[in-house]
Amino acid sequence: MAKGTVIFLSILAVIALLLVGINIGKKIGTPSSVSVAPTLYNSQPTVYIPSPTIANQSPITNQSISTFTDSSCGYSFSYPGSFMRQETANKKSVIYVDPKNPKTVIAATCGTTLPKPPLPSDEQETVTLAGVTGILYHDTDPNGNPRDDIFVKHPTNGMEIVIAGYGEIFQTIRSTFKFIQ
């Protein structure tokens, strides 16, 4: 084979590999619509909670189910097995994103004291999470999308836990929330 033909075929092979690599990278990259910007209330420590939005989603039914367990904070919850875990800036929060709809997000974190959203009392309600009374804040993200944040104190270790999301999937995930020792 002529030297020019070999060089030409080598260049084509390198270009093809680059294109395949770029397409694979697009599929496994972090969704650009997931906001993991810090939410800071009352000048307290930063807590990273994404801005979840869930619209026209069906609850977790007829799907594979996975369970997240945070043994250091003492809680667990189930979520659709298709959701992907995203890294957070503080490495203490957990964020699960629906790869088919990157705006569908469930987030959770814990700490000794977590800052609460500065919302009026008509945007707060008392709820029960795994048999423990907590506060549900009907919040919005910086883009104006609705977000529900549930703050509850672990009954035995005293850690404060927040789980955030919105819509039917979030309601279903809430029903699977459990405290562990």
N, C-alpha and C positions, 0 to 999 in steps of 0.2 A: 504494500500500500504506500502511496506517495506521502512524503513528510507533511505536506500541506493538508492533506485529507485527515491525517492523524491529529494534527493540531486543531483543525476545525471540529472534529468529533469530540475531542477532549474539552474544548470550550463549551460546546453544546451540553455535554454531560455535566459540567460544573454549573452552568446556568440552570439546568433542570433540577439539580440537587438543591440549589439555593431557593428556587421557587417552591419545591416540596417542603423544605425547612421552614420557610416563611408561613406557608399555609398551616403547618402543624403548630407553629408558635401562636398563630391567631386562635386556634381552637383551645389551647391550654392556658392562654394569658388571662390575667385578671380582667373581669368585665369592667369596662370604663364607666358604666353608669352606677357602680356601687360606690357610695360615698362613705369613706371611713375617716371623715374629718372629725376632729375632736369637738365634743359638745362640752362647754364649760358653763357652769351655773354658779353664781354667787362667789366667784373667785376661789373656788375650792379645787382640789386636784382634778386633773383632766381625766375624763372617762370617755372611752371611744365606743360610740354607738352609731351604727350606720343609719341611713335614712331609708327604712324599708317602705315599699309601696306594693300592695297586692291588689290587683283589680281583676275581677271576673275569673277567679281561680276556684277550683273545686277543692273540697277538703281532702285530707289524706285518706283515700280509699282506693282499693285495688292497686296499690303501689307497694314497692318494697319499702320497708321501714328500717331506719337506722336509729341508734340511740346514742346521744352524747351524755357523758358522765364527767362531772368535774368533782373528783373526790376531795380536792383541797377546799373547795367551797361547800361541798355537800349537797349537790343536786344533780338531777338528770332529766332529760326530756327526749321524746322521740320526734323524728322529722322524716320527710320523704327521703328515701335512699338515693334519689337522683340529685339531691342538693349537694353542692360542693363547698367544702370548708375554705374560707379565705383567711389569710394571715392578717393580723392587726398590728398597728404600730406599737402598741404597748405589750403585745404578746400575752395579755391576761384576758382579753375578751375573746369570745368565739362568735364567728359570723358564718352562717350558712346561706348560700345563694342558689337559687334555681337557675341552672345553666340555660334553660330555655327562655327564662324571663329574668334577666339580671336585676330587675327592680324588686323582685320577690326575695326579701331578705328576712332572716330571723337572727337576732343577736342576743347575747347574754354576757354578763360579767358580774363580778362580786368584789366586795371590799369591806373594810370595817365601817366606813361611812361613805356613801355615794351621794354626789350632789343631785338634787331634784330639779326638775324643770320649774322655772318661775311662772307657774300658771295659776289663774284665778280658780277659786273653789268650784265654780260651775264646770270646769274642764277636768275635774278630778272625781274619782268615785272609789268607794271602798269595795274591794273584791276579795274573794277567797282563792288562794292558789295552794293546791295540795293540802287543804284544811287549815291554812294559816292566813290570817287577814293581812292584806296589803293595800297599797294605793295604786290605782290605775290612772295614769296621766294621759289625757287625750291631747297629744302633742302634734306638731308638724315639723318637717325638716326645713332646711333653709330654702328649698324650692316650693314650699307650701303643700307638700304631699302629707297626708295623714300618717301618724305613727302613734301607736299605743305603747307606753312604757309602764311595766308593772314592777313596782318596788316592794319587796317583801323581806322580812328578817328571818333567817334560818332559826327554827325553834330550839335547836340545841347548841349550835356553835356561835350564834350571834352575828354571823356574817350577813351583810346586806347584799341582796341579789336583785339584779334588774334583768328582765327579759323583755325584748322589744320586737315588734312586728306589726302587721296589720292584716285584717281580712279573715276569711274563713279558715285558711291554712293556719294562721296564727292562733285562732280560737281552738282549733283541733290540737295544735302543739301545746297550748296552755293546759288542755285537759290531760296531757300525758306527763306533765311536770310532776316530779317527785323529789322530796327531801331524802337524802341518804345520810348515814352517820359518819 
